[in-house]
Amino acid sequence: MLSDAFAMVVERKIREAVERGEFDDLSLKRQPKRPEKSSEPRTN
């Protein structure tokens, strides 16, 4: 099935990135974005 093949590719890419250390200290590289204040009123 296509979705199974896609999942396998994604898992492999993630595993390779982990092995290269691309996720090391990830929590220190990005901080959560604060919501931007808008001058326009919110509409629900």
N, CA and C of each residue as an Amber inpcrd file, in Angstrom:
protein
   132
   0.8440000  -1.1800000   0.0000000   0.0000000   0.0000000   0.0000000
   0.8940000   1.2500000   0.0000000   0.4690000   2.2800000  -0.6620000
   1.2580000   3.5080000  -0.8050000   1.5580000   4.1610000   0.5380000
   0.5750000   4.2180000   1.4210000   0.8060000   4.8730000   2.7090000
   1.8420000   4.1200000   3.5420000   1.8870000   2.7890000   3.4290000
   2.9020000   2.0110000   4.1460000   4.2910000   2.3290000   3.6040000
   4.4190000   2.4240000   2.3020000   5.7040000   2.7480000   1.6870000
   6.1340000   4.1580000   2.0850000   5.1910000   5.0740000   2.0970000
   5.4840000   6.4520000   2.4880000   5.9610000   6.5020000   3.9360000
   5.2760000   5.7770000   4.8170000   5.6550000   5.7480000   6.2310000
   7.0580000   5.1840000   6.3990000   7.4050000   4.1710000   5.6260000
   8.7390000   3.5790000   5.7100000   9.8060000   4.5820000   5.2850000
   9.5280000   5.3480000   4.2310000  10.4800000   6.3600000   3.7650000
  10.6490000   7.4440000   4.8250000   9.5510000   7.8870000   5.3950000
   9.6070000   8.9250000   6.4290000  10.4070000   8.4360000   7.6290000
  10.1310000   7.2210000   8.0760000  10.8650000   6.6630000   9.2150000
  12.3560000   6.5700000   8.9200000  12.7070000   6.1530000   7.7100000
  14.1180000   6.0400000   7.3410000  14.7900000   7.4070000   7.3440000
  14.1080000   8.4090000   6.7750000  14.6680000   9.7670000   6.7340000
  14.8770000  10.3160000   8.1470000  13.9250000  10.0670000   9.0300000
  14.0570000  10.5350000  10.4100000  15.2160000   9.8210000  11.0900000
  15.3160000   8.5080000  10.9210000  16.3980000   7.7390000  11.5270000
  17.7530000   8.2450000  11.0460000  17.8700000   8.5080000   9.7400000
  19.1320000   9.0140000   9.1930000  19.4750000  10.3840000   9.7720000
  18.4690000  11.2360000   9.9160000  18.7010000  12.5700000  10.4840000
  19.1430000  12.4680000  11.9400000  18.5520000  11.5420000  12.6850000
  18.9520000  11.3360000  14.0770000  20.4010000  10.8750000  14.1320000
  20.7670000   9.9510000  13.2500000  22.1450000   9.4490000  13.2250000
  23.1440000  10.5500000  12.8820000  22.7290000  11.5110000  12.0640000
  23.6110000  12.6330000  11.7110000  23.6330000  13.6960000  12.8030000
  22.7540000  13.5640000  13.7890000  22.7210000  14.5220000  14.8890000
  21.9140000  15.7690000  14.5920000  21.0560000  15.7130000  13.5930000
  20.2990000  16.9060000  13.2130000  19.2450000  17.3100000  14.2410000
  18.9170000  16.4200000  15.1670000  17.9260000  16.7470000  16.1870000
  18.5700000  17.0300000  17.5400000  19.8910000  16.9910000  17.6080000
  20.5860000  17.2670000  18.8670000  20.3110000  18.7030000  19.2990000
  20.0010000  18.8830000  20.5540000  19.7480000  20.2100000  21.1350000
  18.6650000  20.9820000  20.3960000  17.7210000  20.2920000  19.8420000
  16.6560000  20.9490000  19.0850000  15.8440000  21.8960000  19.9650000
  15.6460000  21.5250000  21.2140000  14.8530000  22.3800000  22.0990000
  15.5280000  23.7230000  22.3430000  16.8390000  23.7840000  22.1950000
  17.5460000  25.0390000  22.4150000  17.5890000  25.9120000  21.1670000
  17.3250000  25.3350000  20.0140000  17.4320000  26.0870000  18.7670000
  16.1670000  26.8700000  18.4520000  15.0460000  26.3650000  18.8930000
  13.7810000  27.0330000  18.5710000  13.0120000  27.3150000  19.8490000
  12.4530000  28.4610000  19.8870000  11.6060000  28.8330000  21.0000000
  10.1880000  28.9680000  20.4630000   9.1970000  28.7040000  21.2930000
   7.8210000  28.8500000  20.8180000   7.5580000  30.2810000  20.3710000
   6.8290000  30.4070000  19.2920000   6.4780000  31.7410000  18.8090000
   5.3590000  32.3010000  19.6650000   5.5060000  33.5560000  19.9870000
   4.4350000  34.2330000  20.7100000   3.4150000  34.7260000  19.6920000
   2.1570000  34.6550000  20.0540000   1.1440000  35.1600000  19.1160000
   1.3450000  36.6480000  18.8650000   1.1960000  37.0260000  17.6200000
   1.3330000  38.4390000  17.2710000   0.0650000  39.1750000  17.6710000
   0.2540000  40.3500000  18.2100000  -0.9060000  41.1600000  18.5680000
  -1.4120000  41.8470000  17.3130000  -2.6820000  41.7630000  17.1160000
  -3.2940000  42.3540000  15.9400000  -4.1200000  43.5640000  16.3560000
  -4.1140000  44.5630000  15.5150000  -4.9260000  45.7430000  15.8000000
  -6.3770000  45.5180000  15.3860000  -6.6150000  44.4500000  14.6200000
  -7.9730000  44.1500000  14.1790000  -8.6690000  43.2810000  15.2230000
  -9.9420000  43.5530000  15.4860000 -10.6690000  42.7330000  16.4610000
 -10.8690000  41.3100000  15.9320000 -10.8850000  40.3560000  16.8670000
 -11.1270000  38.9690000  16.4760000 -12.5880000  38.7680000  16.1400000
 -12.8220000  37.9520000  15.1560000 -14.2000000  37.5900000  14.8180000
 -14.3370000  36.0910000  14.9940000 -15.4000000  35.6870000  15.6470000
 -15.6260000  34.2530000  15.8750000 -16.8040000  33.7830000  15.1100000
